[in-house]
Amino acid sequence: MNIIKSQTNQQINSIVPKKEYYRYFLYLFMQSSYDLLHAMASGGTATLNLNTGNFQKMNIIKPNNNILKDFHNLVEPKFNKIFANQQQIKTLENMRNILLPKLMNGEVRVKL
């Protein structure tokens, strides 16, 4: 799931929700369909491919729009927190990668 507009090549199946409030429902549905998607895929030992025709044949039971909107409003803050945490983790990893070598070679000292 991307939070920014992206492009993919022909080897990637993409879902572009028609309405913003479909996003998390579709994401979680696809995540819960991992075994089915894996079983539908074919290919070599390195990667599996799921052709677009088979991907498009998947059936999704769609709740009514009011339920989808309520669900979206419930889970969106949790996903926003996940995204914020991922950004913070990246920042902390970058800081660690900069500071650790400096600590190891004595360039930076920590007062105790």
C-alpha positions, 0 to 999 in steps of 0.5 A: 500500500502506497501513501503517495502516487506510484507507478508499477510495471506490468509484473505488478498487480495494483489496486487503485481504490475508487473511493478513499474509504475503500483503502484500508478495507482492501489492504486488509482483505488482500493481506488476509487473502495471502494464501489464496493469492499465493496458491493462484500464482505460478513461476520459478523458484525466485518469484511467483507471478499472478497474472492480471486475468486471474487477479481480476477474477478474485471475488470481494464481498463489499460491505455497504458504504456506511460500514466502509466509511465507519471502518475507515474512520476507525482504522485510519488513525492506527494506520497513520500511527504505523506510518509515523512510527515507520518514519521515526524508525528510519530517522533513528536508524540513520542517526544510529548509522551516523553515530555508532562509527563515531563512537567506535573510533572515539570521534564522539564521547558520551558523558556518564 
